[in-house]
Amino acid sequence: MSIEITRLNADDRARWETLSRGYKTFYKTELPDSDYEKAWARLMRADDIHAFAGRLDGRLVGITHYFFHPHVWMGDVCYLQDLFTDEAARGKGVARALIEAVADDSRKKKATRLYWLTQDDNTRARKLYDKVAKHQGFIRYDYAL
């Protein structure tokens, strides 16, 4: 099997949405179709939000979205916001390759840190995350606005 990581391109639109909906379903989040349209347009502009596509033998099976932001105590940092692979492609190295692609882009942009969040019960993903990064023990709170 051959893994290839590329930028998302216009031809990826339908498959990207399938994977994005899978991601949102996993996190029990429902969005209207218009939100997928807005997100896709923003990803295609790539001015502040970036994306990679993970391909296994040429087929789009994984996606990641990320962005850079300032940090009070250090230079800019990179937040890997979304990472999702098709169920059938899990365990084949696509998620790791996507993380490494974001890490490489972070280095190129001189970011001082790459970080992400996941749910504490996302045990399958956490097995990978524990191999490639260090869990710092933070707990997330959301304040409704």
Buried (B, 14 or more C-beta within 10 A) or exposed (E): EEBEBEBBEEEBBEBBBEBBBBBBEEEEEEEEEEEBEEBBEBBBEEEEBBBBBBBBEEEBBBBBBBEBEEEEEEEBBBBBBBBBBBEEBBEBBBBBBBBBBBBEBBEEEEBEEBBBEBEEEEEEBBEBBEEEBEEEEEEEEEEEE
